[in-house]
Amino acid sequence: MSATLTVELPEDVRSTLGKAAREDGVSEKVFAVRALQDYLFLRRFRKLRTEMISQSEKTYSDARIFAIVS
């Protein structure tokens, strides 16, 4: 299932998006979806890391947290 999201981009962002998509050999749509997925994963990772550190006396490495969220 998919949904449509319309986003107004500043011209410099649109230009950079187009260039990056061409360099990767994908459409702007595919590039934007992948970029958003990457950002949301990193956001989840950082949030979980912060929660784990605040709730534990243990020290968690980024690799351990990555294994948990993957």
PDB file of N, CA, C and O in Angstrom:
ATOM      1  N   MET A   1       0.842  -1.181   0.000  1.00  0.00           N
ATOM      2  CA  MET A   1       0.000   0.000   0.000  1.00  0.00           C
ATOM      3  C   MET A   1       0.883   1.239   0.000  1.00  0.00           C
ATOM      4  O   MET A   1       1.902   1.287   0.690  1.00  0.00           O
ATOM      5  N   SER A   2       0.496   2.211  -0.758  1.00  0.00           N
ATOM      6  CA  SER A   2       1.265   3.444  -0.798  1.00  0.00           C
ATOM      7  C   SER A   2       0.325   4.636  -0.707  1.00  0.00           C
ATOM      8  O   SER A   2      -0.882   4.528  -0.922  1.00  0.00           O
ATOM      9  N   ALA A   3       0.913   5.758  -0.387  1.00  0.00           N
ATOM     10  CA  ALA A   3       0.166   7.002  -0.292  1.00  0.00           C
ATOM     11  C   ALA A   3       0.980   8.092  -0.964  1.00  0.00           C
ATOM     12  O   ALA A   3       2.197   7.975  -1.105  1.00  0.00           O
ATOM     13  N   THR A   4       0.318   9.127  -1.368  1.00  0.00           N
ATOM     14  CA  THR A   4       0.988  10.247  -2.009  1.00  0.00           C
ATOM     15  C   THR A   4       1.189  11.363  -0.999  1.00  0.00           C
ATOM     16  O   THR A   4       0.291  11.709  -0.230  1.00  0.00           O
ATOM     17  N   LEU A   5       2.389  11.912  -1.026  1.00  0.00           N
ATOM     18  CA  LEU A   5       2.725  13.048  -0.172  1.00  0.00           C
ATOM     19  C   LEU A   5       3.303  14.123  -1.077  1.00  0.00           C
ATOM     20  O   LEU A   5       4.288  13.883  -1.775  1.00  0.00           O
ATOM     21  N   THR A   6       2.711  15.284  -1.072  1.00  0.00           N
ATOM     22  CA  THR A   6       3.208  16.385  -1.887  1.00  0.00           C
ATOM     23  C   THR A   6       4.008  17.316  -0.997  1.00  0.00           C
ATOM     24  O   THR A   6       3.534  17.772   0.043  1.00  0.00           O
ATOM     25  N   VAL A   7       5.243  17.590  -1.431  1.00  0.00           N
ATOM     26  CA  VAL A   7       6.145  18.437  -0.653  1.00  0.00           C
ATOM     27  C   VAL A   7       6.683  19.534  -1.556  1.00  0.00           C
ATOM     28  O   VAL A   7       7.147  19.260  -2.663  1.00  0.00           O
ATOM     29  N   GLU A   8       6.625  20.762  -1.093  1.00  0.00           N
ATOM     30  CA  GLU A   8       7.194  21.876  -1.848  1.00  0.00           C
ATOM     31  C   GLU A   8       8.649  22.030  -1.430  1.00  0.00           C
ATOM     32  O   GLU A   8       8.952  22.247  -0.257  1.00  0.00           O
ATOM     33  N   LEU A   9       9.546  21.914  -2.407  1.00  0.00           N
ATOM     34  CA  LEU A   9      10.976  21.987  -2.136  1.00  0.00           C
ATOM     35  C   LEU A   9      11.550  23.311  -2.617  1.00  0.00           C
ATOM     36  O   LEU A   9      11.183  23.800  -3.685  1.00  0.00           O
ATOM     37  N   PRO A  10      12.454  23.894  -1.829  1.00  0.00           N
ATOM     38  CA  PRO A  10      13.181  25.061  -2.342  1.00  0.00           C
ATOM     39  C   PRO A  10      13.986  24.637  -3.582  1.00  0.00           C
ATOM     40  O   PRO A  10      14.383  23.477  -3.699  1.00  0.00           O
ATOM     41  N   GLU A  11      14.219  25.556  -4.481  1.00  0.00           N
ATOM     42  CA  GLU A  11      14.891  25.235  -5.740  1.00  0.00           C
ATOM     43  C   GLU A  11      16.257  24.588  -5.525  1.00  0.00           C
ATOM     44  O   GLU A  11      16.616  23.667  -6.259  1.00  0.00           O
ATOM     45  N   ASP A  12      17.025  25.046  -4.538  1.00  0.00           N
ATOM     46  CA  ASP A  12      18.351  24.459  -4.318  1.00  0.00           C
ATOM     47  C   ASP A  12      18.248  23.000  -3.867  1.00  0.00           C
ATOM     48  O   ASP A  12      19.078  22.176  -4.252  1.00  0.00           O
ATOM     49  N   VAL A  13      17.249  22.677  -3.066  1.00  0.00           N
ATOM     50  CA  VAL A  13      17.050  21.298  -2.628  1.00  0.00           C
ATOM     51  C   VAL A  13      16.606  20.442  -3.813  1.00  0.00           C
ATOM     52  O   VAL A  13      17.090  19.323  -3.983  1.00  0.00           O
ATOM     53  N   ARG A  14      15.715  20.947  -4.610  1.00  0.00           N
ATOM     54  CA  ARG A  14      15.232  20.214  -5.794  1.00  0.00           C
ATOM     55  C   ARG A  14      16.374  19.934  -6.756  1.00  0.00           C
ATOM     56  O   ARG A  14      16.477  18.840  -7.312  1.00  0.00           O
ATOM     57  N   SER A  15      17.224  20.923  -6.948  1.00  0.00           N
ATOM     58  CA  SER A  15      18.365  20.762  -7.842  1.00  0.00           C
ATOM     59  C   SER A  15      19.332  19.703  -7.308  1.00  0.00           C
ATOM     60  O   SER A  15      19.813  18.854  -8.059  1.00  0.00           O
ATOM     61  N   THR A  16      19.607  19.764  -6.021  1.00  0.00           N
ATOM     62  CA  THR A  16      20.504  18.790  -5.393  1.00  0.00           C
ATOM     63  C   THR A  16      19.894  17.397  -5.445  1.00  0.00           C
ATOM     64  O   THR A  16      20.603  16.420  -5.686  1.00  0.00           O
ATOM     65  N   LEU A  17      18.596  17.294  -5.223  1.00  0.00           N
ATOM     66  CA  LEU A  17      17.896  16.016  -5.313  1.00  0.00           C
ATOM     67  C   LEU A  17      18.028  15.427  -6.715  1.00  0.00           C
ATOM     68  O   LEU A  17      18.333  14.244  -6.865  1.00  0.00           O
ATOM     69  N   GLY A  18      17.803  16.235  -7.729  1.00  0.00           N
ATOM     70  CA  GLY A  18      17.911  15.771  -9.104  1.00  0.00           C
ATOM     71  C   GLY A  18      19.316  15.285  -9.431  1.00  0.00           C
ATOM     72  O   GLY A  18      19.494  14.243 -10.060  1.00  0.00           O
ATOM     73  N   LYS A  19      20.306  16.049  -8.998  1.00  0.00           N
ATOM     74  CA  LYS A  19      21.700  15.671  -9.262  1.00  0.00           C
ATOM     75  C   LYS A  19      22.049  14.362  -8.567  1.00  0.00           C
ATOM     76  O   LYS A  19      22.651  13.477  -9.175  1.00  0.00           O
ATOM     77  N   ALA A  20      21.675  14.233  -7.297  1.00  0.00           N
ATOM     78  CA  ALA A  20      21.983  13.015  -6.535  1.00  0.00           C
ATOM     79  C   ALA A  20      21.274  11.803  -7.135  1.00  0.00           C
ATOM     80  O   ALA A  20      21.853  10.719  -7.206  1.00  0.00           O
ATOM     81  N   ALA A  21      20.040  11.976  -7.562  1.00  0.00           N
ATOM     82  CA  ALA A  21      19.281  10.873  -8.166  1.00  0.00           C
ATOM     83  C   ALA A  21      19.956  10.423  -9.463  1.00  0.00           C
ATOM     84  O   ALA A  21      20.101   9.226  -9.710  1.00  0.00           O
ATOM     85  N   ARG A  22      20.366  11.386 -10.287  1.00  0.00           N
ATOM     86  CA  ARG A  22      21.058  11.031 -11.535  1.00  0.00           C
ATOM     87  C   ARG A  22      22.367  10.297 -11.239  1.00  0.00           C
ATOM     88  O   ARG A  22      22.689   9.312 -11.902  1.00  0.00           O
ATOM     89  N   GLU A  23      23.118  10.773 -10.247  1.00  0.00           N
ATOM     90  CA  GLU A  23      24.376  10.122  -9.888  1.00  0.00           C
ATOM     91  C   GLU A  23      24.157   8.679  -9.431  1.00  0.00           C
ATOM     92  O   GLU A  23      24.975   7.804  -9.712  1.00  0.00           O
ATOM     93  N   ASP A  24      23.053   8.436  -8.729  1.00  0.00           N
ATOM     94  CA  ASP A  24      22.738   7.089  -8.242  1.00  0.00           C
ATOM     95  C   ASP A  24      22.005   6.247  -9.288  1.00  0.00           C
ATOM     96  O   ASP A  24      21.798   5.049  -9.094  1.00  0.00           O
ATOM     97  N   GLY A  25      21.618   6.876 -10.387  1.00  0.00           N
ATOM     98  CA  GLY A  25      20.939   6.147 -11.448  1.00  0.00           C
ATOM     99  C   GLY A  25      19.518   5.738 -11.108  1.00  0.00           C
ATOM    100  O   GLY A  25      19.036   4.705 -11.571  1.00  0.00           O
ATOM    101  N   VAL A  26      18.846   6.552 -10.295  1.00  0.00           N
ATOM    102  CA  VAL A  26      17.466   6.266  -9.911  1.00  0.00           C
ATOM    103  C   VAL A  26      16.621   7.518 -10.143  1.00  0.00           C
ATOM    104  O   VAL A  26      17.149   8.607 -10.365  1.00  0.00           O
ATOM    105  N   SER A  27      15.319   7.343 -10.090  1.00  0.00           N
ATOM    106  CA  SER A  27      14.421   8.493 -10.236  1.00  0.00           C
ATOM    107  C   SER A  27      14.466   9.347  -8.969  1.00  0.00           C
ATOM    108  O   SER A  27      14.898   8.898  -7.908  1.00  0.00           O
ATOM    109  N   GLU A  28      14.014  10.575  -9.112  1.00  0.00           N
ATOM    110  CA  GLU A  28      13.929  11.453  -7.937  1.00  0.00           C
ATOM    111  C   GLU A  28      13.003  10.854  -6.885  1.00  0.00           C
ATOM    112  O   GLU A  28      13.259  10.966  -5.686  1.00  0.00           O
ATOM    113  N   LYS A  29      11.939  10.225  -7.334  1.00  0.00           N
ATOM    114  CA  LYS A  29      10.988   9.612  -6.402  1.00  0.00           C
ATOM    115  C   LYS A  29      11.668   8.510  -5.594  1.00  0.00           C
ATOM    116  O   LYS A  29      11.554   8.477  -4.369  1.00  0.00           O
ATOM    117  N   VAL A  30      12.373   7.608  -6.277  1.00  0.00           N
ATOM    118  CA  VAL A  30      13.060   6.513  -5.585  1.00  0.00           C
ATOM    119  C   VAL A  30      14.113   7.072  -4.626  1.00  0.00           C
ATOM    120  O   VAL A  30      14.233   6.621  -3.487  1.00  0.00           O
ATOM    121  N   PHE A  31      14.868   8.056  -5.101  1.00  0.00           N
ATOM    122  CA  PHE A  31      15.890   8.652  -4.247  1.00  0.00           C
ATOM    123  C   PHE A  31      15.275   9.282  -3.004  1.00  0.00           C
ATOM    124  O   PHE A  31      15.779   9.096  -1.897  1.00  0.00           O
ATOM    125  N   ALA A  32      14.189  10.027  -3.184  1.00  0.00           N
ATOM    126  CA  ALA A  32      13.540  10.700  -2.058  1.00  0.00           C
ATOM    127  C   ALA A  32      12.976   9.693  -1.058  1.00  0.00           C
ATOM    128  O   ALA A  32      13.093   9.892   0.151  1.00  0.00           O
ATOM    129  N   VAL A  33      12.370   8.619  -1.548  1.00  0.00           N
ATOM    130  CA  VAL A  33      11.833   7.595  -0.645  1.00  0.00           C
ATOM    131  C   VAL A  33      12.968   6.953   0.155  1.00  0.00           C
ATOM    132  O   VAL A  33      12.854   6.774   1.367  1.00  0.00           O
ATOM    133  N   ARG A  34      14.058   6.610  -0.525  1.00  0.00           N
ATOM    134  CA  ARG A  34      15.203   6.011   0.179  1.00  0.00           C
ATOM    135  C   ARG A  34      15.795   6.967   1.202  1.00  0.00           C
ATOM    136  O   ARG A  34      16.139   6.562   2.312  1.00  0.00           O
ATOM    137  N   ALA A  35      15.914   8.229   0.830  1.00  0.00           N
ATOM    138  CA  ALA A  35      16.464   9.218   1.748  1.00  0.00           C
ATOM    139  C   ALA A  35      15.579   9.367   2.985  1.00  0.00           C
ATOM    140  O   ALA A  35      16.082   9.469   4.104  1.00  0.00           O
ATOM    141  N   LEU A  36      14.286   9.378   2.785  1.00  0.00           N
ATOM    142  CA  LEU A  36      13.350   9.483   3.905  1.00  0.00           C
ATOM    143  C   LEU A  36      13.419   8.236   4.785  1.00  0.00           C
ATOM    144  O   LEU A  36      13.388   8.337   6.011  1.00  0.00           O
ATOM    145  N   GLN A  37      13.511   7.061   4.159  1.00  0.00           N
ATOM    146  CA  GLN A  37      13.654   5.823   4.936  1.00  0.00           C
ATOM    147  C   GLN A  37      14.930   5.856   5.777  1.00  0.00           C
ATOM    148  O   GLN A  37      14.912   5.488   6.952  1.00  0.00           O
ATOM    149  N   ASP A  38      16.029   6.295   5.178  1.00  0.00           N
ATOM    150  CA  ASP A  38      17.299   6.390   5.908  1.00  0.00           C
ATOM    151  C   ASP A  38      17.179   7.358   7.083  1.00  0.00           C
ATOM    152  O   ASP A  38      17.623   7.060   8.192  1.00  0.00           O
ATOM    153  N   TYR A  39      16.572   8.524   6.829  1.00  0.00           N
ATOM    154  CA  TYR A  39      16.412   9.511   7.889  1.00  0.00           C
ATOM    155  C   TYR A  39      15.557   8.972   9.028  1.00  0.00           C
ATOM    156  O   TYR A  39      15.899   9.153  10.196  1.00  0.00           O
ATOM    157  N   LEU A  40      14.457   8.317   8.705  1.00  0.00           N
ATOM    158  CA  LEU A  40      13.573   7.782   9.742  1.00  0.00           C
ATOM    159  C   LEU A  40      14.256   6.675  10.540  1.00  0.00           C
ATOM    160  O   LEU A  40      14.045   6.560  11.748  1.00  0.00           O
ATOM    161  N   PHE A  41      15.077   5.856   9.869  1.00  0.00           N
ATOM    162  CA  PHE A  41      15.830   4.835  10.588  1.00  0.00           C
ATOM    163  C   PHE A  41      16.810   5.481  11.551  1.00  0.00           C
ATOM    164  O   PHE A  41      16.888   5.090  12.716  1.00  0.00           O
ATOM    165  N   LEU A  42      17.567   6.477  11.069  1.00  0.00           N
ATOM    166  CA  LEU A  42      18.532   7.155  11.948  1.00  0.00           C
ATOM    167  C   LEU A  42      17.838   7.851  13.110  1.00  0.00           C
ATOM    168  O   LEU A  42      18.356   7.855  14.227  1.00  0.00           O
ATOM    169  N   ARG A  43      16.684   8.431  12.863  1.00  0.00           N
ATOM    170  CA  ARG A  43      15.914   9.085  13.924  1.00  0.00           C
ATOM    171  C   ARG A  43      15.515   8.069  14.990  1.00  0.00           C
ATOM    172  O   ARG A  43      15.642   8.321  16.188  1.00  0.00           O
ATOM    173  N   ARG A  44      15.028   6.911  14.529  1.00  0.00           N
ATOM    174  CA  ARG A  44      14.643   5.846  15.466  1.00  0.00           C
ATOM    175  C   ARG A  44      15.857   5.347  16.255  1.00  0.00           C
ATOM    176  O   ARG A  44      15.777   5.124  17.463  1.00  0.00           O
ATOM    177  N   PHE A  45      16.973   5.176  15.557  1.00  0.00           N
ATOM    178  CA  PHE A  45      18.218   4.740  16.187  1.00  0.00           C
ATOM    179  C   PHE A  45      18.635   5.719  17.284  1.00  0.00           C
ATOM    180  O   PHE A  45      18.922   5.301  18.405  1.00  0.00           O
ATOM    181  N   ARG A  46      18.670   7.005  16.975  1.00  0.00           N
ATOM    182  CA  ARG A  46      19.098   8.011  17.953  1.00  0.00           C
ATOM    183  C   ARG A  46      18.150   8.068  19.155  1.00  0.00           C
ATOM    184  O   ARG A  46      18.587   8.207  20.297  1.00  0.00           O
ATOM    185  N   LYS A  47      16.855   7.959  18.882  1.00  0.00           N
ATOM    186  CA  LYS A  47      15.879   7.981  19.972  1.00  0.00           C
ATOM    187  C   LYS A  47      16.056   6.771  20.883  1.00  0.00           C
ATOM    188  O   LYS A  47      16.050   6.901  22.107  1.00  0.00           O
ATOM    189  N   LEU A  48      16.213   5.603  20.284  1.00  0.00           N
ATOM    190  CA  LEU A  48      16.411   4.393  21.077  1.00  0.00           C
ATOM    191  C   LEU A  48      17.704   4.461  21.872  1.00  0.00           C
ATOM    192  O   LEU A  48      17.738   4.065  23.038  1.00  0.00           O
ATOM    193  N   ARG A  49      18.766   4.958  21.255  1.00  0.00           N
ATOM    194  CA  ARG A  49      20.050   5.093  21.951  1.00  0.00           C
ATOM    195  C   ARG A  49      19.898   5.996  23.172  1.00  0.00           C
ATOM    196  O   ARG A  49      20.388   5.675  24.255  1.00  0.00           O
ATOM    197  N   THR A  50      19.227   7.108  22.996  1.00  0.00           N
ATOM    198  CA  THR A  50      19.016   8.036  24.111  1.00  0.00           C
ATOM    199  C   THR A  50      18.215   7.372  25.231  1.00  0.00           C
ATOM    200  O   THR A  50      18.559   7.507  26.405  1.00  0.00           O
ATOM    201  N   GLU A  51      17.150   6.656  24.871  1.00  0.00           N
ATOM    202  CA  GLU A  51      16.332   5.967  25.864  1.00  0.00           C
ATOM    203  C   GLU A  51      17.126   4.892  26.597  1.00  0.00           C
ATOM    204  O   GLU A  51      17.035   4.769  27.818  1.00  0.00           O
ATOM    205  N   MET A  52      17.900   4.120  25.852  1.00  0.00           N
ATOM    206  CA  MET A  52      18.670   3.035  26.462  1.00  0.00           C
ATOM    207  C   MET A  52      19.728   3.571  27.418  1.00  0.00           C
ATOM    208  O   MET A  52      19.933   3.018  28.499  1.00  0.00           O
ATOM    209  N   ILE A  53      20.386   4.627  27.029  1.00  0.00           N
ATOM    210  CA  ILE A  53      21.418   5.218  27.878  1.00  0.00           C
ATOM    211  C   ILE A  53      20.802   5.775  29.152  1.00  0.00           C
ATOM    212  O   ILE A  53      21.368   5.628  30.235  1.00  0.00           O
ATOM    213  N   SER A  54      19.648   6.412  29.024  1.00  0.00           N
ATOM    214  CA  SER A  54      19.024   7.012  30.208  1.00  0.00           C
ATOM    215  C   SER A  54      18.433   5.963  31.144  1.00  0.00           C
ATOM    216  O   SER A  54      18.275   6.235  32.334  1.00  0.00           O
ATOM    217  N   GLN A  55      18.100   4.768  30.644  1.00  0.00           N
ATOM    218  CA  GLN A  55      17.473   3.740  31.465  1.00  0.00           C
ATOM    219  C   GLN A  55      18.438   2.678  31.964  1.00  0.00           C
ATOM    220  O   GLN A  55      18.026   1.743  32.650  1.00  0.00           O
ATOM    221  N   SER A  56      19.678   2.804  31.642  1.00  0.00           N
ATOM    222  CA  SER A  56      20.595   1.730  31.974  1.00  0.00           C
ATOM    223  C   SER A  56      21.900   2.251  32.542  1.00  0.00           C
ATOM    224  O   SER A  56      22.356   3.347  32.219  1.00  0.00           O
ATOM    225  N   GLU A  57      22.475   1.440  33.385  1.00  0.00           N
ATOM    226  CA  GLU A  57      23.802   1.749  33.880  1.00  0.00           C
ATOM    227  C   GLU A  57      24.861   1.205  32.931  1.00  0.00           C
ATOM    228  O   GLU A  57      26.035   1.562  33.028  1.00  0.00           O
ATOM    229  N   LYS A  58      24.437   0.331  32.006  1.00  0.00           N
ATOM    230  CA  LYS A  58      25.350  -0.210  31.006  1.00  0.00           C
ATOM    231  C   LYS A  58      25.659   0.845  29.955  1.00  0.00           C
ATOM    232  O   LYS A  58      24.906   1.800  29.767  1.00  0.00           O
ATOM    233  N   THR A  59      26.760   0.655  29.288  1.00  0.00           N
ATOM    234  CA  THR A  59      27.099   1.493  28.152  1.00  0.00           C
ATOM    235  C   THR A  59      26.838   0.686  26.890  1.00  0.00           C
ATOM    236  O   THR A  59      27.394  -0.396  26.705  1.00  0.00           O
ATOM    237  N   TYR A  60      25.994   1.221  26.032  1.00  0.00           N
ATOM    238  CA  TYR A  60      25.668   0.557  24.780  1.00  0.00           C
ATOM    239  C   TYR A  60      26.480   1.183  23.648  1.00  0.00           C
ATOM    240  O   TYR A  60      26.571   2.405  23.531  1.00  0.00           O
ATOM    241  N   SER A  61      27.059   0.333  22.828  1.00  0.00           N
ATOM    242  CA  SER A  61      27.767   0.826  21.648  1.00  0.00           C
ATOM    243  C   SER A  61      26.750   1.081  20.536  1.00  0.00           C
ATOM    244  O   SER A  61      25.638   0.554  20.561  1.00  0.00           O
ATOM    245  N   ASP A  62      27.148   1.894  19.569  1.00  0.00           N
ATOM    246  CA  ASP A  62      26.277   2.122  18.414  1.00  0.00           C
ATOM    247  C   ASP A  62      25.994   0.814  17.694  1.00  0.00           C
ATOM    248  O   ASP A  62      24.891   0.612  17.187  1.00  0.00           O
ATOM    249  N   ALA A  63      26.990  -0.085  17.642  1.00  0.00           N
ATOM    250  CA  ALA A  63      26.797  -1.375  16.968  1.00  0.00           C
ATOM    251  C   ALA A  63      25.722  -2.198  17.666  1.00  0.00           C
ATOM    252  O   ALA A  63      24.909  -2.836  16.997  1.00  0.00           O
ATOM    253  N   ARG A  64      25.703  -2.198  18.989  1.00  0.00           N
ATOM    254  CA  ARG A  64      24.700  -2.956  19.742  1.00  0.00           C
ATOM    255  C   ARG A  64      23.302  -2.371  19.514  1.00  0.00           C
ATOM    256  O   ARG A  64      22.343  -3.116  19.312  1.00  0.00           O
ATOM    257  N   ILE A  65      23.190  -1.066  19.544  1.00  0.00           N
ATOM    258  CA  ILE A  65      21.902  -0.416  19.314  1.00  0.00           C
ATOM    259  C   ILE A  65      21.440  -0.664  17.881  1.00  0.00           C
ATOM    260  O   ILE A  65      20.257  -0.906  17.640  1.00  0.00           O
ATOM    261  N   PHE A  66      22.373  -0.603  16.928  1.00  0.00           N
ATOM    262  CA  PHE A  66      22.033  -0.888  15.533  1.00  0.00           C
ATOM    263  C   PHE A  66      21.468  -2.291  15.391  1.00  0.00           C
ATOM    264  O   PHE A  66      20.497  -2.502  14.665  1.00  0.00           O
ATOM    265  N   ALA A  67      22.073  -3.253  16.083  1.00  0.00           N
ATOM    266  CA  ALA A  67      21.596  -4.639  16.033  1.00  0.00           C
ATOM    267  C   ALA A  67      20.177  -4.751  16.587  1.00  0.00           C
ATOM    268  O   ALA A  67      19.384  -5.555  16.095  1.00  0.00           O
ATOM    269  N   ILE A  68      19.856  -3.969  17.585  1.00  0.00           N
ATOM    270  CA  ILE A  68      18.527  -4.004  18.196  1.00  0.00           C
ATOM    271  C   ILE A  68      17.480  -3.417  17.253  1.00  0.00           C
ATOM    272  O   ILE A  68      16.388  -3.972  17.132  1.00  0.00           O
ATOM    273  N   VAL A  69      17.787  -2.320  16.591  1.00  0.00           N
ATOM    274  CA  VAL A  69      16.786  -1.681  15.745  1.00  0.00           C
ATOM    275  C   VAL A  69      16.698  -2.288  14.348  1.00  0.00           C
ATOM    276  O   VAL A  69      15.743  -2.021  13.618  1.00  0.00           O
ATOM    277  N   SER A  70      17.664  -3.084  13.975  1.00  0.00           N
ATOM    278  CA  SER A  70      17.647  -3.693  12.634  1.00  0.00           C
ATOM    279  C   SER A  70      16.766  -4.905  12.553  1.00  0.00           C
ATOM    280  O   SER A  70      16.654  -5.517  11.491  1.00  0.00           O
TER     281      SER A  70
END
